[in-house]
Amino acid sequence: MNDDTLTLGRAKKSVEQFVAERDWQKFHSPKNLSMNIAAEAAELMEFFLWVESADSMSKLDEKRREIEDEVADILMGLLNFCNACNIDLGGAFLAKLESTKKKYPIDKVKGRAVKYTDI
């Protein structure tokens, strides 16, 4: 399995089964799961703390396996959150992408790092 073959639905089912087999649903409130996502994201950020932006690709190459583990933890947490909260992640993503396209029209932001309120 890889990005081209694993669907969101299958990934969500895999996480759901993992949680059910361990009887962990009772611990999976939106509060706890959102905090888990934030904690895992912070662990990813830690690899790049005090690294200059220009050197962050070198850090990625150096610590790729550990960084991939953290990215997977973030995704697992997000899928867990969506399962517990009955969120259609694919639908939410596509809706957000469309609204973001409207906030950031190509003709106004191409090649520029600006917030939508500043364009």
N, C-alpha and C positions, 0 to 999 in steps of 0.2 A: 504494500500500500504506500501511496505517496499523495502529494497534493492533487495530482490529476485523477486519482481514483477513489480517494476517501471523501465521502459526502458528509456534510454537516449532520444530516440525519443519522448516519451510521456512527459518527463520532459521538453524538449525543446518546445514542442507545448504548454504546460501549461504556461510557461514563456512568450512565444510569445503572447498568448491570453491575459494574464495579462497586458502586455505592450500595446497591441493594444486597449484594453478597456479603457485605460487611455490616449491614444494618446501621448505616450512618445517616439515613435520611433525617432522623430526629435531631441531628446537629446542624442541619443545613437550612438555617433561616437566611433570609436575604441579608441581614446584618452580618452574620458570620461569613457567608460566602463572598459578600462584597469586600470584606476585610481580608479574606484569603487572596482575592485577586490583587488587591493593593499590596499585600505583603510579598506576593510572588513577583509583582512588577518591581518592587523595591529591590528584591534580590537580583533581578536582571540589571537594574540601574547600578548596583554596587560594582559590577565588573568595570564600569566606565567612569566611576567616581575618580576625580583628579586626573583623568586622562584628557589631554587636549583633543578637540574634535578631529583634527587632522590625524591623530594617532589611534582613533577609535577602531578603524578597520584592522589595524595591526593587532589590537587587543582581541577583536573578534576572531581573527585567524589563530591567535595564540590560545584562546580559551573556548574554541568553537563547541566542543562537546558539552561543557558545563553550561554554556549559554543556550544551546539547544534544549538542554534539560529544563532550564528556567522558562524558556518560551513555551515548552510543552506544559509545564505546571500552570502557566497563565491561561493557556487555552483550556486545560482541564478544569480550572476554576471557573472560567467563563461558561463553559458548557454545563457545568454543575449548576451554576447560578440560573442559567436559562431553563434547565430542566426543572429546578425547584420552583421557579417563578412562572412557569408556563409561557416562556418567551420564544417566539419564532425568530431565531437568530438570523436566518437567511433573509426573512422578510424585513426585519429591523435594519439589517445591514443595507439592503437595497434601497429602502426608504431614506435612510440617512445619507447614502451616497447621492441620491437625487437632490436632496435638500442642500447638500454641501456643494454640488455642482452649481446650483443657483446662487449660493453665497459667493462662490469663487469663479466667475465667468472667465473663460480662457483669455479672452481679449484684454482683460484687466489685470490678470495675475500671472500670466505666463512668464516664467523666469524670475519672479519676484516673491520674496518671503514676507508677505504682509497679511495682517489679520483683516478679515472681511469688513470690519468697521473702519478700516483705514484706506479702503480703495475707492 
